[in-house]
Amino acid sequence: MRQTFDELPPKRQLQIVNAAMEVFGKNSYKHASTEEIAYRAGISKGLLFYYFKSKQALYEYVYHYCDKQVQQTVAADLQQGCDDFFELMDRGADAKADLIRRHPAIMDFMMRVWAEQGQQHAEQITSQLQKAMRQNYGQYFAGVRLDRFRDDVDPVRLHRMLLFMVQGYVAEMQRLGLAPDVDEMMAEWHCWLRDLRRLTYKEEYQ
């Protein structure tokens, strides 16, 4: 009797997940080829569909795998304890950069998931994403001293702006057909945080 996916050795599971992550990340869901995923994973298409009954099931599995990796990274950040918005954002970015170095395709995949929110294949994931964003914000920034911000600054809006800036950077790299350079992106990130700290914090906290 053949093994189920969860019974495979972790290294083998990771090969399949990484292959799917890469193909789903580089293509829309409609144009992501399960034949290419199987080829990159070094297995037959039939075996891929033995482990995952449908393309949709594989897509959702990879999303939950990536989400779990990100959530573990967030949890590690929270354990460190930090009351400064920009320091916390910086720590989180450094941890996520390490995650991207271990899983080079994770950023492309999660960006693709984000861009395809609301489409039929992503309906369930869309509701999960929106719920997670609300929960994560409250948990992640619970200990942050918001009194350091100027009175006319909305920290929630600032956080969303930073997310959009990262998404814009990655989208531009994708448009140019280039793989995002993690070190280059982190250098940009540090500059953004430095400038935004000066623009949004009260003078005594800059």
QUIPESUL-V762529 format. One record per helix or strand of 2 or more residues. SS is the DSSP state (h for helix, s for strand). FROM is the first residue (numbers start at 0). LEN is the number of residues. Records with the same first field share a line. If there is no record, write none. Layout:
# QUIPESUL-V762529
SS: FROM-LEN ; FROM-LEN
This chain:
# QUIPESUL-V762529
h: 4-3 ; 9-17 ; 33-8 ; 44-7 ; 54-26 ; 84-18 ; 105-10 ; 119-21 ; 145-3 ; 154-21 ; 181-19 ; 202-3
